[in-house]
Amino acid sequence: MLDRVCPCGLPALYAACCGRFHAGEPAPTAELLMRSRFSAFTLGDAAYLRLTWDPATRPRRLDLADDVRWTRLDVLGHTGGGLLDTEGTVEFRAHHEGGVMRENSRFRREGRRWLYVGPS
């Protein structure tokens, strides 16, 4: 996987893109965290999804559906979520073989780490 194009849609190899966040480097922006979470969904990495989910809204259990194959991510826009922000939103469409999921996600920064809060 390290030498393949990243599933998040950016024109980079996985290792240089979302792979570094999955390995422990904090995502510097809300959009990059959201993209890395999409990549984690495509790879079935529930541990990363839990780690990057705000503890106040994180479910007790996270069961990823084995029959859902995520195929493409379209980022539609964002507010805040930059290097100097503490909150932000990212609107996106996540395509899977059975259809499309659209969400405007809320994020907050705690120290150096962005966390997914939930849909806005």
Contacts in CASP RR format, 6 or more apart in sequence:
PFRMAT RR
TARGET T0000
AUTHOR 0000-0000-0000
METHOD contacts of the structure
MODEL  1
MLDRVCPCGLPALYAACCGRFHAGEPAPTAELLMRSRFSAFTLGDAAYLR
LTWDPATRPRRLDLADDVRWTRLDVLGHTGGGLLDTEGTVEFRAHHEGGV
MRENSRFRREGRRWLYVGPS
1 14 0 8 1.000
1 43 0 8 1.000
2 13 0 8 1.000
2 14 0 8 1.000
2 15 0 8 1.000
2 19 0 8 1.000
3 13 0 8 1.000
3 14 0 8 1.000
3 15 0 8 1.000
4 13 0 8 1.000
4 14 0 8 1.000
5 11 0 8 1.000
5 12 0 8 1.000
5 13 0 8 1.000
5 14 0 8 1.000
6 12 0 8 1.000
6 13 0 8 1.000
6 14 0 8 1.000
6 16 0 8 1.000
6 17 0 8 1.000
6 18 0 8 1.000
6 19 0 8 1.000
6 39 0 8 1.000
7 14 0 8 1.000
7 18 0 8 1.000
7 38 0 8 1.000
7 39 0 8 1.000
7 42 0 8 1.000
7 43 0 8 1.000
7 70 0 8 1.000
7 73 0 8 1.000
8 17 0 8 1.000
8 18 0 8 1.000
8 35 0 8 1.000
8 36 0 8 1.000
8 38 0 8 1.000
8 39 0 8 1.000
8 73 0 8 1.000
9 35 0 8 1.000
9 72 0 8 1.000
9 73 0 8 1.000
10 17 0 8 1.000
10 35 0 8 1.000
14 39 0 8 1.000
17 35 0 8 1.000
17 39 0 8 1.000
18 35 0 8 1.000
18 36 0 8 1.000
18 39 0 8 1.000
18 40 0 8 1.000
19 36 0 8 1.000
19 39 0 8 1.000
21 27 0 8 1.000
21 32 0 8 1.000
21 33 0 8 1.000
21 36 0 8 1.000
21 48 0 8 1.000
22 36 0 8 1.000
22 39 0 8 1.000
22 40 0 8 1.000
22 43 0 8 1.000
22 45 0 8 1.000
22 48 0 8 1.000
26 112 0 8 1.000
26 113 0 8 1.000
26 114 0 8 1.000
27 33 0 8 1.000
27 36 0 8 1.000
27 52 0 8 1.000
27 113 0 8 1.000
27 114 0 8 1.000
28 82 0 8 1.000
28 83 0 8 1.000
29 81 0 8 1.000
29 82 0 8 1.000
29 83 0 8 1.000
29 114 0 8 1.000
30 78 0 8 1.000
30 80 0 8 1.000
30 81 0 8 1.000
30 82 0 8 1.000
30 85 0 8 1.000
30 88 0 8 1.000
30 89 0 8 1.000
30 90 0 8 1.000
30 107 0 8 1.000
30 109 0 8 1.000
30 114 0 8 1.000
31 75 0 8 1.000
31 78 0 8 1.000
31 81 0 8 1.000
31 90 0 8 1.000
32 114 0 8 1.000
33 52 0 8 1.000
33 107 0 8 1.000
33 114 0 8 1.000
33 115 0 8 1.000
33 116 0 8 1.000
34 75 0 8 1.000
34 90 0 8 1.000
34 92 0 8 1.000
34 105 0 8 1.000
34 107 0 8 1.000
34 116 0 8 1.000
35 73 0 8 1.000
35 75 0 8 1.000
36 48 0 8 1.000
36 52 0 8 1.000
37 48 0 8 1.000
37 49 0 8 1.000
37 52 0 8 1.000
37 116 0 8 1.000
38 70 0 8 1.000
38 73 0 8 1.000
38 92 0 8 1.000
38 94 0 8 1.000
39 45 0 8 1.000
40 46 0 8 1.000
40 48 0 8 1.000
40 49 0 8 1.000
40 52 0 8 1.000
41 49 0 8 1.000
41 64 0 8 1.000
41 70 0 8 1.000
41 94 0 8 1.000
42 69 0 8 1.000
42 70 0 8 1.000
44 64 0 8 1.000
46 62 0 8 1.000
46 63 0 8 1.000
46 64 0 8 1.000
49 62 0 8 1.000
49 64 0 8 1.000
50 58 0 8 1.000
50 62 0 8 1.000
52 113 0 8 1.000
52 114 0 8 1.000
52 115 0 8 1.000
52 116 0 8 1.000
53 59 0 8 1.000
53 62 0 8 1.000
53 115 0 8 1.000
53 116 0 8 1.000
54 108 0 8 1.000
54 115 0 8 1.000
54 116 0 8 1.000
54 117 0 8 1.000
54 118 0 8 1.000
56 117 0 8 1.000
57 117 0 8 1.000
57 118 0 8 1.000
68 96 0 8 1.000
68 97 0 8 1.000
68 98 0 8 1.000
69 96 0 8 1.000
69 97 0 8 1.000
70 94 0 8 1.000
70 95 0 8 1.000
70 96 0 8 1.000
71 95 0 8 1.000
71 96 0 8 1.000
71 97 0 8 1.000
72 94 0 8 1.000
72 95 0 8 1.000
73 92 0 8 1.000
73 93 0 8 1.000
73 94 0 8 1.000
73 95 0 8 1.000
74 92 0 8 1.000
74 93 0 8 1.000
74 95 0 8 1.000
75 90 0 8 1.000
75 91 0 8 1.000
75 92 0 8 1.000
76 91 0 8 1.000
76 92 0 8 1.000
76 93 0 8 1.000
77 90 0 8 1.000
77 91 0 8 1.000
77 92 0 8 1.000
78 88 0 8 1.000
78 89 0 8 1.000
78 90 0 8 1.000
78 91 0 8 1.000
79 88 0 8 1.000
79 89 0 8 1.000
80 87 0 8 1.000
80 88 0 8 1.000
80 89 0 8 1.000
81 87 0 8 1.000
81 88 0 8 1.000
81 89 0 8 1.000
81 90 0 8 1.000
81 107 0 8 1.000
81 109 0 8 1.000
81 114 0 8 1.000
82 88 0 8 1.000
85 109 0 8 1.000
86 108 0 8 1.000
86 109 0 8 1.000
87 106 0 8 1.000
87 107 0 8 1.000
87 108 0 8 1.000
87 109 0 8 1.000
88 106 0 8 1.000
88 107 0 8 1.000
88 108 0 8 1.000
89 104 0 8 1.000
89 105 0 8 1.000
89 106 0 8 1.000
89 107 0 8 1.000
89 120 0 8 1.000
90 104 0 8 1.000
90 105 0 8 1.000
90 107 0 8 1.000
91 102 0 8 1.000
91 103 0 8 1.000
91 104 0 8 1.000
91 105 0 8 1.000
92 102 0 8 1.000
92 103 0 8 1.000
92 105 0 8 1.000
93 100 0 8 1.000
93 101 0 8 1.000
93 102 0 8 1.000
94 100 0 8 1.000
94 101 0 8 1.000
94 102 0 8 1.000
94 103 0 8 1.000
103 119 0 8 1.000
104 119 0 8 1.000
104 120 0 8 1.000
105 116 0 8 1.000
105 117 0 8 1.000
105 118 0 8 1.000
105 119 0 8 1.000
105 120 0 8 1.000
106 116 0 8 1.000
106 117 0 8 1.000
106 118 0 8 1.000
106 119 0 8 1.000
106 120 0 8 1.000
107 114 0 8 1.000
107 115 0 8 1.000
107 116 0 8 1.000
107 117 0 8 1.000
108 114 0 8 1.000
108 115 0 8 1.000
108 117 0 8 1.000
109 115 0 8 1.000
END
